[in-house]
Amino acid sequence: MSELNVEIDLAKCLTQHGFVRHMNEIFQFPGDFWNAVSVVDSGMQDLGWIAERRINITLVNLNKAKKKPNDGPNHGLK
């Protein structure tokens, strides 16, 4: 069985735009990708364009994505 191993760097996902851009870089959404969180959500429910049947995802820099009180507007995904 073919596998795809993916590493998602949450430090690149601190804003919605950064999240959408990083997901598109990793999963290479089809041409009708609209650069919106809702499209990423629906795209992640149907990964039919990816040839591999198994996808292993590793999240890194989780501590960067956790929003904490008084971290300011640019810390954590909103």
C-alpha positions in Angstrom: 0.0 0.0 0.0 1.4 3.4 -0.9 1.7 6.0 1.8 2.1 9.8 1.9 3.9 11.2 4.9 3.1 14.8 5.6 4.5 17.2 8.2 2.3 20.2 9.0 4.3 23.1 10.6 1.7 24.9 12.8 4.1 27.8 13.1 3.2 28.6 9.5 -0.5 28.5 10.4 -0.9 31.4 12.8 -3.4 33.2 10.6 -6.2 31.9 8.4 -4.3 33.0 5.3 -1.2 31.2 6.6 -3.2 28.1 7.4 -4.9 28.0 3.9 -1.6 28.6 2.1 0.3 25.9 4.1 -2.5 23.4 3.5 -2.4 24.1 -0.2 1.4 23.7 -0.3 1.2 20.4 1.4 -1.9 18.8 -0.2 -1.8 20.6 -3.6 -5.5 21.2 -3.8 -7.0 21.0 -7.4 -7.1 24.1 -9.6 -10.5 25.2 -8.3 -9.0 25.9 -4.9 -10.3 29.3 -3.7 -7.9 30.0 -0.9 -10.6 29.9 1.8 -10.8 27.9 5.0 -14.2 26.5 4.0 -12.6 25.1 0.8 -9.8 23.5 2.8 -12.4 21.9 5.1 -14.3 20.4 2.1 -11.1 19.5 0.3 -9.8 17.6 3.4 -13.0 15.5 3.4 -12.3 14.3 -0.2 -8.6 13.8 -0.9 -9.4 11.9 -4.1 -6.7 13.7 -6.2 -4.0 12.2 -4.0 -2.8 8.9 -5.4 -1.7 7.4 -2.1 -4.3 5.4 -0.2 -2.8 6.1 3.3 -1.8 9.6 4.6 0.2 10.0 7.8 0.2 13.5 9.2 2.6 14.8 11.8 2.0 18.1 13.5 5.0 20.1 14.5 5.3 23.4 16.5 2.0 22.8 18.3 3.0 25.2 21.1 3.2 28.0 18.5 -0.4 27.5 17.5 -2.0 27.4 20.9 -3.5 30.8 21.7 -2.8 32.0 25.2 -4.1 35.0 27.1 -2.2 38.2 26.2 -0.3 36.6 23.4 -1.4 39.4 21.0 -3.4 39.3 17.8 -0.9 37.4 15.7 -0.5 34.3 17.9 -2.7 31.3 17.4 -5.2 30.5 14.6 -8.4 32.5 14.8 
